Amino acid sequence: MADIELYLVRHGLAGERGTYANDDDRPLTDEGKKKTKQVAKQLHQFGLQFDLMLTSPLVRARQTADILMDVGLAEQLEEFEALGHGGELQTWLEWFDTWKSTGKTLALVGHEPDLTTWTERLVWGKAEEKLILKKAGVIGLLLPTEVSPVANSQLFWLSPPRFLIS
Amino acid sequence: MADIELYLVRHGLAGERGTYANDDDRPLTDEGKKKTKQVAKQLHQFGLQFDLMLTSPLVRARQTADILMDVGLAEQLEEFEALGHGGELQTWLEWFDTWKSTGKTLALVGHEPDLTTWTERLVWGKAEEKLILKKAGVIGLLLPTEVSPVANSQLFWLSPPRFLIS
C-alpha cells in the first residue's frame, strides 16, 4: 500500500488571548482571514486535493478549515476533538489506523505546539521543539501504512505563509 | 548575537549519470535550467537576500548558483570544496565559526544526500534520512551563534520546487 500524504495546517491569526471569556471562542482577525484565504488559494493552485480534512473544533481552527473548504481543497470536513486542547497523538493514531485504507491524502487543521509535536513524533519519534510553524503555515508528511507511522514518517514540506503568498 | 538564517538549495535537474566521463562535469538540462530560474525568481520575489552564497564546485551546482546570482539573490558567490563530493559538515562548521560574525543570511548550493544530512545534524544532532529535498528544492534553518549549531538549530522551511512555482 502506498504512503499517505498528510498535510497539517495551523490556524490563521486570531484575536488576542484574554479578549474572550472562553479562549476556545477566539475567532480569526480580518487580517487572519485574509492571509488564510490567500494561503488556501495558493494550495489549491498547487493542485492539492485532500480526501478528508479533520479540524480542531475551536473557533479559530474551524474558521481556518472552512476557508480551506471554500476553495475546494477537500471532499469532506469533520471536527476531531483531539486536535484541540493539546490532544493526544495516540488518539489520532488509533483513528488513522482505521482510516488509512480509505484514502490517500489527509489534512489536519489545528494548533501549536501540537502540530509540530505530532510531526516530530511521527518523523523522529520524539518532540524537541525544533520545527517552526507560523500561523497559516503548512507541513507535509509521508506516512507509511504497513508499519506504525511513529518515527517512520518523512517530512517533504514545511512553509510559513510568507513563502506561500507571492 | 541574533540567529543566522541559513538557506540550503539543491542543484537543479542535471544530465544523466554516465553520460559524462567525469561525473563532476554533468550540467543542468534545459528543463533543469528553466525550473531553477523559476525558483530563483520566486525566492527573489519573497524578498530573500543572502550576504554570501557558497556553492559546490561541481558543474550542476555551480550553474544553479549562477542562476541564483543572476536574479540578484546574493551579494557574493564563492566555491566551497566541502559542498561537493560528500564533504564533511565539520569542515563547514569550522568555516562558519569564523564567518558568523560577518553576516546574517547565508546560502549553500549543493547535493543530496549531503544537504539533508547536514540539516538533520544541525537540527537533531544525527542524520536519519527523514527529510525529502527535491532537485531545486530549498531548506531554511535558524542557526544559533552563541553555541554550536549542531543539534541546536531550528527548521522553518523545506520546500520542493512544485510548491514554489505557482
Interface residues (C-beta under 8 A of the other chain):
Chain A: Q42 Q45 F46 V123 W124 E128 K130 L131 I132 K134 L142 S153 Q154 L155 F156 W157 L158 S159 P160 R162 F163 L164 S166
Chain B: Q42 Q45 F46 V123 W124 E128 K130 L131 I132 K134 L142 S153 Q154 L155 F156 W157 L158 S159 P160 R162 F163 L164 S166
